[in-house]
């Protein structure tokens, strides 16, 4: 998909340039968890990565809840696994339900250390897809969904 093909998509307007990546973004893309910003990055005029900003803010609870809802929705149709090599380990017991998950992440944030979590989506497929969640003890938290080129 080229930048031109992205621009003509009727689902999202307006598109805005992203100076850091050289890509474009749409601030009002509709997802199953509400309106979010979607960004498109290109390499040599070919789409290389799609990024959906699911959460960005300072609330530990909203951060953890958004991450849980995202995993829960994707888990209906996809295999989701935590990447143990690049993530803070949260433990299998925390993956059982929303309350355990949010409680465990809140516990980790109270330790005052940065948290980086990566959840792989259908890791057996050649297309790279993952959820990245980052928490900084200074009160900056984010959750992103990434889809990379095969």
C-alpha positions, 0 to 999 in steps of 0.5 A: 500500500502506498501513501496515496492509497492510504490517503484515499481511504474513506474511513479516516479523515483528516490525515496529518503528517508525522515529522518524526517518522515521515509518515501520516496519521489520522486522529479519529480512527474508530476501533472496538475500544473507541476513537484512537489515532492511527499512524502509517509509516512507509519505506520507499513509498511502501507501507511498512508499519501501522501503529494504533495509539490505544492509550497515552496518559498518566493514569496507571489504572486506565493504562492497565485497563486499556491494555487488558481490554485490547488483549481481551478483544484481540484474543477472541480471534488471535493467539496472544502471548507475552514476549518473555524476552523483551518484557517485564514478566507479569506472570501467568496468574495475572492473565486470568481475568481483568481484576488480576491483570490490573492489580498486578500491573498496579503493583508493578507501577508502585515499585517505581520502576519503568515497565515495558510489556510486549504481547505478540499477536499470532506469533506463528504468522510471518506478519509481525503484529504486537501490542506494546505497553510502556509505563514510566514512573514519572507518570507517562504511560502508553499502549500501542498496537503495531502491524509490521510488513511481512 
